[in-house]
């Protein structure tokens, strides 16, 4: 049976660090931009997944869970990271996947299967049941002793692992990050320094619920004026990226000497630069961009685009 000792070995401190990036637009607007390179935290458990799963996995081990079960799309960074963590800890994993069984051959799920994750594919209607108590009870009965983790790893236990990031960041006026399920943003808000405003770039459309989700995870956020969501840079929806945007992301990646992918980091960085050009950020500001990882997903995104499966 895996122990907390296994967890401590898994969460030996990663090598993230800051990277100063340069761009003519930054110079023109008098802005200083650093990137927190959380994509380098762990070779397989990337970025915010490393932080969000940290205390979730510790809790699972303390409860002597017999396995781990969670939910995600066919190109889910969360399921990829969970499969890697389960493999390292010696815990079986199950992924409930929104999509068709043929998606199991994509690079993300191929890795997950190689790490021992069992995949259950459900259609979109079935996937909407992932929050239903009845459906969760069915899963618990089928997988007795498994620890159930919400989609994206976004839950109360994810917040303290994310909040630890502030210890590694320099003083800054603005922290910028991509936002999907809201857990990383909620964790950052739970320990936000008074002087730092947080701006989240939503990477999916139909985000009217997103602020409520963040506040549900961290209720004090409802009365906190020190954060905002930018909702107009999703590029058509989750895992969708227009050809012109994709070319712009590639160009940004080259100019900044920074790896970016088109689902999370690329969309948020492109949104940031478009907002800078529009004068959204005050001159002489010190900005930090949180690179939340997920670079592995670019492999699956590319293959899905070729086959017409990306959604």
N, C-alpha and C positions, 0 to 999 in steps of 0.2 A: 504493500500500500504506500503510495507516495506520501511524503511528509512535508512539513513547512521547510525543512532543510532543502528539499528539491526546489521549492518556490524561491528561497533565498539565492540559490545558485542561478536560477533562471533570471532573476532580477538583480544580478550584479550590475553595477552602474554601467550604462551604455555610454557611447562616445558621440554625443550630439554636437554641442558647440555652436558658436555664432559665426556667421559669414557676412562680412560687409560686401554689399553689392553696389556697383556703380552703373549709372545710366544717364545720358544727356538730359532726360526729362527730370530726373531727381536734382541734377545740378541747376537746371533752369528754375525750378521751384524752391530751391534752397532746402531740400529735404535730405535727411540721412536715413538710410534703410539698411538694417541688419536682418538676416534670416536665421531663425533658430532651426538648426538642421536636425529635427527629430527623425527625419528619414534615415539617419545613421544610428539610431538607438540600438537596433537589433537587426541581424541579417534577415530574419523571417517574420518577427513580430514587430511590425513597422510603426513608427511614429506614435500617433495618439492611441493606437490599439495597445501598444506596450504600456502606456500610462493608464488607460481605462481598465485594462484587465488586471492590473497589478493587485489590487485588494479584492477584486472579485475572485480571482484564483486562490488567494490566501484563504478567503472565507470558504470556498469549496473544499479545500484541503482540510481546514479545521473541522468541517462538518463530515469529513471522511466520505466525500462523494465518490460514487463508483464510476462517474463519467461526467461529461460536459455536453450540454445541448444548447444550440442557439439557432438563429434565423438570419437569412440574408439572401441577396440576389445572386445570380449566377456568376457575377464578377466581384463578389464581396471581399473587401480587404479584411473585414472582421472575421469571416469564416476562415479565411486563409491564415490569419494570425492565431485564431483559436485552435485550428488543427495543429499548427506548429507547436503551440504551447502544450496542448494535450500530449503530443508525441514526446516532447521533452520531459514532461512530468510523469509519463507512463499512464495517462488517463485516457480511456476511450472517448471519442467525440462523435457527435451526430450533428449534421447541418440540415435544417429544414430550408430548402431552397425554392425560391420563387422562379419557376421556369420549367423547361422541358428536359427530360432525361438526357437528350443528346448534348446538352450543355456540359455534361460531366467531362467531356473531352477537352474543354478549354483549359488554358494554362493554369488559371487560378484553382479550379476544382481538380485538375490533375495533380497539382501539388498537395491539395487537401487530402485526396484519396491516398496518395503515396505516404502521407503521415498517418494514415489509418482512419480518417474521418468517413463515417457512413453517411450517405446522402439520401435524403427523402425529398423528392420533387413534388411541388404542389402548384396548381394554377393560381392565377391572381385572386380569384374569389376565395379559394382556400387559404391563401396567404394572409388575407385580411383578418382571418380568425386568430392570428398570432397573439392578440391581446385578450382573447376570450378565455374566461376562467374555465369553461367547459373543455375547450380544446387543449388548454394547458394541463388540465387534469387527465385527459386522455393520454397525452404524451408522458406525463409522470407515471401513469399506470403501465405504459408500454416500456418505459425505461426507468425502472425503479432505482432510486438512489442517485440518479443523474441530477446534476445541478443545472437548472434552467437559467439561461442568460438572455436578456432582451436583445433585440436587433441592434447591431452596432455596438453592443456592450454598454449602452447608455442606461445607467441606473444609479441609484444613490451611492453604491460602493465604488463607482467609477470616479466620482468627483474628487476624493482626496488624492488619488494618484495623479490626476491632471493638475490639481492645485499645487502640487510640489514643483511644478515647472517654474513658478515665480522665483524660487530660490536660485535658479540658473540664469535668469534674465537680467540684463542691465536696466537701469532706470530708463523709461521711455514715455513718450507722450501718448503713443497709440500702439496697441497690439492688434494685428490683423490676422485673420485665419479663415479657411473655408469651413462651412457648416453644413452638415447633413442631418444626422439624428439629434443633434443638440447637446450631447453629453459633454463634449470637450468645452464648448462655450459655457455651459453651466458650471463645470468644474473650475474654469478660470474665473468666473464671476464670484465663486464662493470665497476667493482669497484676493480679489482685485485690489491693487494699491490705489489709493484715492486719486493720485495724479494721473493714472493711466486710463484712457478710454479704450474700450474693446470694440472693434468693428468686425462683424462676421459677414462673410460673403456666402449667401445661400447658393448651393450648387444644384438645387432642384427647384422646379416650379410648383405653383400651388402651395406656397409656403405660409398661408395665413395662420396655420396651426403652429408654426415653428416657435414663435415667441412664447406661446402658451406651453409648449413642450419644455422649453428652457426653464420657464418659471415653475412648472410642475416638478422638475428635478431639483431646482434651487429656488424655493418660494421668495426669498428676499430680493431676487432679481426683479420682481414686479415693481418694487419701489426704488430701484437703482437706476439713476439717470446716466450712469457711466458706460452704457453700451448701446449698440445699434446693430440692426441687420440691414444689409444691402441686398435687395431682392430682385434686382434687374440685371443680374449678370450670370444667370443660369444657362444661357446659351441654348435654350429650347427644352431643357429638362435634364433629369439625372442621366448621366452617361451619354448625353447627346452633346455634340460639339460641331458647330458649323465649320465648313472647310476653311473659311476666312479666319475664324477664331483659332482653329488648329494651327494654321500657318503663323498667326501672330504669336501663339504660345511657343512654337518652335523657335521663332526669332527671338523672343524674350529669353528663353532658356539659353540660347547661344550668347546673347549679349550680356546676360547676367552671370554666365558661367555657373548655371544652377540647373540641376535636373528637375523637370516639371512634367506632369502628366495631364491629360485633358479632362479628367473627371473632377479632381479636387484642387490640387495645388495650382495647376495651370489656369483654371477658371478664376480662382480667387486672385492670383497674381495679375492676370489680365484685367480683371475688374478693378483692382487697386490702381493700376497704371492709367486706366481710362478715367477713373475718378480724380487722379492727380492732375491729368491733363485738363479736366473740367474745373479744376480749382477747388475740389472738395476738401483738400487737406491744407491746413495753414502752413505757410512757409516757416522755415526754421524749426520744423517739428522733427522729433526723433521717432522713427517708426521701427517696429519689429514685426516681421512676418513669420508666423508659425508654420513651418513646413511639416504637415501632419503625416507625411509618408505616402504609402499607397502606390509607390512607383511600380510594383509588380503588376498592378492592375492594367498598366498600359499594354502589356503583352496580350491580355485577354481582350482589351478594347480594340486593339488593332485587328486581331483575328475575327472578332465579332463584326467589325465594320466590313471586312472582306466578305463574310458570309451573309451579311444583311441581318444579323441577329441582334445588334446593339439596340437597346431601348432606353 
